[in-house]
């Protein structure tokens, strides 16, 4: 018998972050084959979850390392972005409509922290990283090597 150690950490300050996930383009069409595309999301970091797997659990969980293993997850409250406001997208400024669902992601998927500017009942999300913070998929790395 073994025990997993799970710690839920609360951020000292709530921060908005940018993250990327693969999403099925045809989610609403049940019979269509799955086709994943990388999409950028914005949201507020709610919790950080640290899960520690002791070495005694590795064989049962098919973990291929002798050292202790851990996973760090981020719980993010997704922000629904207004895509109709196109004039400032080139500057990486997006407008928030409202809060969406909770996403639980690998913390390494978080790209950067972003800023907020409030104007009455509207909120602008400002991404300072530009093209510096982007996810490169393994297939994309292979394409870059071929070029």
Secondary structure as UniProt FT lines:
FT   STRAND          5..10
FT   STRAND          16..24
FT   TURN            25..28
FT   TURN            30..31
FT   STRAND          36..53
FT   HELIX           55..57
FT   HELIX           58..61
FT   STRAND          69..82
FT   TURN            83..84
FT   TURN            87..88
FT   HELIX           89..91
FT   STRAND          93..106
FT   HELIX           107..109
FT   STRAND          110..113
FT   STRAND          115..119
FT   TURN            120..121
FT   STRAND          122..126
FT   HELIX           130..132
FT   HELIX           138..146
//
